[in-house]
Amino acid sequence: MRTTLDIDDHLLERARKLAKRSKLAIKDVIGRALSAGLETLDPASRRRPYRCTTYRMGFPPALNLDKASQIAAMLEDEENARELQLRK
């Protein structure tokens, strides 16, 4: 289908350079760019969010990581106490 569009000069120049580099007709470059742009603007065409599959790391777990911050605090307290003992 034919239509008339007003395209900014700098965009048209970029499209011409891309068409020349890729050895495509300028109408194909503009058509592809318009198609890609519409895909990003249309919420219905957006892809599903990325999901990462999780895996078990073995059984039984060697350490309960539910309280990892408590363990870290306890180890830090022990180290601070040891350093204080060395200063005496």
C-alpha positions in Angstrom: 0.0 0.0 0.0 1.3 3.5 -0.8 1.2 6.4 1.6 3.0 9.7 2.2 4.9 10.3 5.4 6.9 13.2 6.6 10.2 11.8 8.0 12.8 13.9 9.7 15.9 14.5 7.5 18.3 12.9 10.0 16.1 9.7 10.2 15.8 9.4 6.5 19.6 9.8 6.1 20.1 7.0 8.7 17.7 4.8 6.8 19.4 5.5 3.5 22.8 4.6 5.0 21.5 1.4 6.5 19.8 0.4 3.3 23.0 0.9 1.4 25.1 -1.0 4.0 22.6 -3.9 4.1 21.9 -3.9 0.4 18.2 -3.5 0.9 15.6 -1.2 -0.6 14.9 1.9 1.6 11.2 0.9 1.8 12.3 -2.5 3.3 14.5 -0.8 5.9 11.7 1.7 6.8 9.1 -1.1 6.9 11.3 -3.2 9.2 12.0 -0.3 11.5 8.3 0.6 11.7 7.4 -3.0 12.4 10.1 -3.2 15.2 8.9 0.1 16.7 5.3 -1.0 16.7 6.2 -4.3 18.4 7.8 -2.3 21.3 4.8 0.0 21.6 2.1 -2.6 21.5 1.6 -4.2 25.0 -0.2 -7.1 23.5 2.8 -8.2 21.5 5.3 -8.1 24.3 7.0 -11.3 25.2 6.4 -13.2 28.5 8.7 -12.2 31.3 11.9 -14.2 31.7 11.7 -17.1 34.1 14.6 -19.0 35.5 14.2 -22.6 36.6 15.5 -23.4 40.1 17.1 -26.6 41.1 17.7 -28.4 44.5 21.3 -28.3 45.6 21.3 -31.6 47.3 19.7 -33.3 50.3 20.1 -32.8 53.3 21.2 -29.2 53.1 24.6 -28.7 54.9 23.5 -25.4 56.4 20.2 -23.7 56.9 20.4 -20.5 55.0 17.1 -19.2 56.3 19.0 -17.5 59.1 22.1 -16.6 57.1 22.2 -13.0 58.5 22.0 -14.3 62.0 24.9 -16.7 61.4 26.9 -13.9 59.8 26.3 -11.6 62.8 27.3 -14.4 65.2 30.5 -15.0 63.4 31.3 -11.3 63.3 30.7 -11.0 67.1 33.0 -14.0 67.7 35.7 -12.3 65.5 35.3 -9.0 67.4 35.6 -10.8 70.7 38.7 -12.6 69.5 40.3 -9.3 68.4 39.6 -7.7 71.7 41.2 -10.7 73.5 44.4 -10.3 71.4 44.7 -6.6 72.4 44.9 -7.3 76.1 
